[in-house]
Amino acid sequence: MNIKKEIYTQIVREAREHNPLECCGYLAGNNGAITKAYPMNNIDESRIHYSFDPQEQFKTVKEIRNKGLKVLAVYHSHPETPARPSEEDIRLAYDPEVSYVIISLCEEKGRGREDVKSFKIRKGQVEPEELTIQ
């Protein structure tokens, strides 16, 4: 999966702005290329999990489709844990066609930067996916 550098920068900035709470949203585009981020509210307002507002989610998906794009990924941040799916992330991964992008901020203290990884989750099985910044 490819992501435009400005979209990558946008979601990392969002993760930092929401810290210590998780941020979340959709990444949209076509043919494996992410061209737009759609931040959404984490109605759980939690440090360890997120939930979309169903009305906001429906409106966002409609907007994505109206622009001729597809939802390619769900993204969210892990303010205090590594960039890998939690048990809850795996359990709630409802769509095997989309990717799951996780922005971890826990490494920033040690390395001075975020860690962003992408995964495919199908039937409880997690597979890392290459994420190329363009």
C-alpha positions as CSV (number, residue, x, y, z in Angstrom):
1,M,0.0,0.0,0.0
2,N,1.2,3.5,-0.9
3,I,0.5,6.6,1.1
4,K,1.1,10.2,0.1
5,K,3.7,11.9,2.4
6,E,1.3,14.7,3.3
7,I,-1.4,12.1,4.3
8,Y,1.2,10.3,6.4
9,T,2.2,13.6,8.1
10,Q,-1.5,14.5,8.6
11,I,-2.3,11.2,10.5
12,V,0.8,11.4,12.6
13,R,0.1,15.0,13.6
14,E,-3.5,14.0,14.4
15,A,-2.2,11.1,16.7
16,R,0.1,13.6,18.5
17,E,-2.7,16.2,18.9
18,H,-5.1,13.6,20.4
19,N,-2.4,12.1,22.6
20,P,-3.0,10.6,25.2
21,L,-6.3,9.5,23.6
22,E,-6.5,7.3,20.5
23,C,-7.4,9.0,17.2
24,C,-9.1,7.2,14.4
25,G,-10.5,7.5,10.9
26,Y,-10.5,6.2,7.3
27,L,-7.8,6.3,4.6
28,A,-9.2,6.4,1.1
29,G,-8.0,6.2,-2.5
30,N,-7.8,3.8,-5.4
31,N,-5.7,0.9,-6.6
32,G,-3.7,0.6,-3.3
33,A,-2.8,4.3,-3.2
34,I,-4.0,6.4,-0.3
35,T,-4.8,9.9,-1.4
36,K,-7.1,11.2,1.4
37,A,-7.5,10.9,5.2
38,Y,-10.9,11.2,6.8
39,P,-10.4,11.8,10.6
40,M,-13.4,10.9,12.7
41,N,-14.2,11.3,16.4
42,N,-13.3,8.6,18.8
43,I,-16.6,8.6,20.7
44,D,-15.0,6.3,23.4
45,E,-12.5,9.1,24.3
46,S,-10.1,6.3,25.4
47,R,-6.4,5.8,25.6
48,I,-6.7,2.1,24.7
49,H,-9.6,1.8,22.2
50,Y,-11.7,3.7,19.8
51,S,-15.2,3.6,18.3
52,F,-16.6,5.5,15.4
53,D,-19.9,7.5,15.7
54,P,-22.2,5.5,13.4
55,Q,-23.8,8.6,11.9
56,E,-20.4,10.2,11.2
57,Q,-19.1,6.9,9.8
58,F,-22.1,6.6,7.4
59,K,-21.7,10.2,6.3
60,T,-17.9,9.7,5.8
61,V,-18.3,6.5,3.7
62,K,-21.0,8.3,1.6
63,E,-18.6,11.2,1.0
64,I,-15.7,8.8,0.1
65,R,-17.9,7.0,-2.5
66,N,-19.3,10.3,-3.9
67,K,-15.7,11.3,-4.6
68,G,-15.1,8.1,-6.5
69,L,-12.7,6.7,-3.8
70,K,-12.7,3.5,-1.8
71,V,-12.0,3.0,1.9
72,L,-8.6,1.3,1.7
73,A,-7.8,1.4,5.5
74,V,-9.0,2.1,8.9
75,Y,-6.3,4.0,11.0
76,H,-6.0,4.6,14.6
77,S,-3.3,5.5,17.1
78,H,-1.7,3.6,20.0
79,P,-0.4,6.3,22.3
80,E,1.2,3.9,24.8
81,T,1.6,0.6,22.9
82,P,3.5,-0.6,19.9
83,A,2.2,-0.4,16.3
84,R,0.7,-3.8,16.2
85,P,-2.9,-4.9,16.5
86,S,-4.2,-5.5,20.0
87,E,-6.5,-8.4,20.8
88,E,-9.4,-6.0,20.6
89,D,-8.2,-4.7,17.2
90,I,-8.1,-8.2,15.9
91,R,-11.5,-9.1,17.3
92,L,-13.1,-6.0,15.8
93,A,-11.5,-6.3,12.3
94,Y,-14.7,-6.7,10.4
95,D,-13.6,-6.2,6.8
96,P,-10.9,-8.5,5.4
97,E,-10.6,-6.2,2.3
98,V,-9.3,-3.1,4.1
99,S,-6.0,-2.6,5.8
100,Y,-5.5,-1.5,9.4
101,V,-2.9,1.2,9.9
102,I,-1.6,1.8,13.4
103,I,0.3,4.9,14.5
104,S,2.3,4.2,17.7
105,L,3.7,7.1,19.7
106,C,5.2,5.0,22.5
107,E,8.6,4.8,20.6
108,E,8.8,8.6,20.3
109,K,10.4,8.9,23.8
110,G,13.2,6.4,22.9
111,R,13.8,7.1,19.2
112,G,12.3,10.5,18.8
113,R,9.8,9.4,16.2
114,E,6.5,7.6,15.6
115,D,6.1,4.1,14.3
116,V,3.5,3.5,11.7
117,K,2.6,0.1,10.4
118,S,-0.1,-1.5,8.2
119,F,-1.7,-4.9,8.5
120,K,-4.3,-7.1,6.9
121,I,-6.5,-8.9,9.4
122,R,-8.5,-11.9,8.1
123,K,-10.4,-14.3,10.3
124,G,-8.2,-13.4,13.3
125,Q,-4.9,-13.8,11.4
126,V,-2.7,-10.8,11.2
127,E,-0.3,-10.2,8.3
128,P,2.1,-7.2,8.1
129,E,1.7,-5.2,5.0
130,E,4.3,-3.0,3.3
131,L,3.5,0.7,3.7
132,T,5.3,2.9,1.2
133,I,5.4,6.7,1.7
134,Q,5.5,8.6,-1.5
